[in-house]
Amino acid sequence: MRIQALYVWMLLVCTVSIFSSNSSAATSFGRSEIVAIQNARTADLVILGSGFDSGLRQGMICGVSRGSVTVGSVLLVELRSTLSAALILDLNPGQSLAAGDQIEIKILKT
C-alpha cells in the first residue's frame, strides 16, 4: 500500500510539472477547467488549468460540471501557481470527466 501511494505521488508531481510549462487557461477566482486526465494504475489524475493564483488550495473539494449538468467532484492534491492536480472523489451515474469540464470550489454552508 505504501509503495502504491508513493507511485501515485511521484506520477502526480511529474504530470503537474509536464503540464505546467504549457498551461494557458484563464479562469476566475475559485474556478478552473480540466485540461487533461492522466490515467494511472491506482487512480486517475485530473489536471486543472488553474492553481494558487486562482484561489485554489490543497485539500479543497470542487464540483465538476459540463454546461448545466453536474458530473461529479474532485479533491485538489497538488498545486502550482497556475496549474493543479486533483483526484476523482465521485461521479454521477453515467458520467465521466473530460477536458473542458468546469471546476468550482464547493462551499459548505452551516
C-alpha positions as CSV (number, residue, x, y, z in Angstrom):
1,M,0.0,0.0,0.0
2,R,2.8,2.4,0.8
3,I,4.5,1.7,-2.5
4,Q,1.3,2.5,-4.4
5,A,0.9,5.8,-2.5
6,L,4.5,6.7,-3.4
7,Y,3.9,5.8,-7.0
8,V,0.8,7.9,-7.2
9,W,2.6,10.9,-5.6
10,M,5.6,10.6,-8.0
11,L,3.3,10.4,-11.0
12,L,1.3,13.3,-9.8
13,V,4.4,15.6,-9.3
14,C,5.8,14.6,-12.7
15,T,2.5,15.1,-14.5
16,V,1.9,18.6,-12.9
17,S,5.5,19.5,-13.9
18,I,5.0,18.5,-17.5
19,F,1.7,20.4,-17.9
20,S,2.9,23.5,-16.0
21,S,5.2,24.5,-18.9
22,N,2.3,24.9,-21.3
23,S,-0.7,26.0,-19.2
24,S,-2.6,28.9,-20.5
25,A,-6.2,28.5,-19.3
26,A,-7.5,31.8,-17.9
27,T,-10.2,31.4,-15.3
28,S,-11.9,33.4,-12.5
29,F,-11.2,33.1,-8.8
30,G,-12.1,29.7,-7.3
31,R,-12.9,28.2,-10.7
32,S,-10.9,26.2,-13.2
33,E,-11.1,24.0,-16.3
34,I,-9.9,20.4,-16.8
35,V,-7.1,20.5,-19.3
36,A,-6.2,16.8,-19.2
37,I,-6.9,13.5,-17.4
38,Q,-3.9,11.3,-16.8
39,N,-4.8,7.6,-16.4
40,A,-2.7,5.8,-13.8
41,R,-2.7,2.3,-12.4
42,T,-4.2,3.2,-9.0
43,A,-6.0,6.5,-9.6
44,D,-6.7,8.8,-12.5
45,L,-5.2,12.3,-12.1
46,V,-7.2,15.3,-13.2
47,I,-5.1,18.2,-14.4
48,L,-6.6,21.7,-14.0
49,G,-5.6,24.9,-15.8
50,S,-5.5,27.0,-12.6
51,G,-3.7,26.8,-9.2
52,F,-2.8,29.0,-6.3
53,D,-3.2,32.2,-8.3
54,S,-6.9,31.5,-8.8
55,G,-7.6,30.8,-5.1
56,L,-7.4,27.1,-5.2
57,R,-5.7,25.3,-2.2
58,Q,-4.7,21.8,-1.5
59,G,-7.5,19.7,0.2
60,M,-10.3,21.7,-1.4
61,I,-13.3,19.7,-2.8
62,C,-14.5,21.0,-6.1
63,G,-17.7,20.2,-8.1
64,V,-17.3,19.4,-11.8
65,S,-19.9,20.4,-14.3
66,R,-20.4,20.3,-18.0
67,G,-22.8,23.1,-19.0
68,S,-25.7,22.8,-16.6
69,V,-25.1,19.1,-15.8
70,T,-23.2,18.2,-12.6
71,V,-20.7,15.5,-13.4
72,G,-19.1,14.7,-10.0
73,S,-16.4,16.1,-7.6
74,V,-12.7,16.1,-7.2
75,L,-10.1,16.6,-4.4
76,L,-7.2,19.0,-5.0
77,V,-4.0,17.3,-4.1
78,E,-1.1,19.1,-5.8
79,L,-0.9,22.8,-6.8
80,R,1.4,25.2,-8.6
81,S,0.8,28.9,-9.2
82,T,-1.1,28.3,-12.5
83,L,-1.8,24.6,-12.5
84,S,-3.1,21.9,-10.2
85,A,-3.9,18.2,-10.0
86,A,-6.9,16.5,-8.4
87,L,-8.2,13.0,-7.7
88,I,-11.7,12.0,-8.6
89,L,-13.9,11.6,-5.5
90,D,-17.2,10.6,-7.2
91,L,-19.0,10.7,-10.5
92,N,-22.7,10.9,-11.1
93,P,-24.2,7.8,-12.8
94,G,-23.5,7.6,-16.5
95,Q,-21.0,10.5,-16.3
96,S,-17.2,10.8,-16.9
97,L,-14.8,13.6,-16.7
98,A,-13.4,15.2,-19.9
99,A,-11.1,18.1,-20.9
100,G,-13.1,21.3,-20.9
101,D,-15.3,20.4,-17.9
102,Q,-15.6,23.3,-15.4
103,I,-14.4,23.1,-11.8
104,E,-15.8,25.2,-9.0
105,I,-14.9,25.2,-5.3
106,K,-17.7,23.6,-3.2
107,I,-18.7,25.9,-0.4
108,L,-20.2,24.3,2.7
109,K,-22.9,26.3,4.4
110,T,-23.5,26.0,8.1
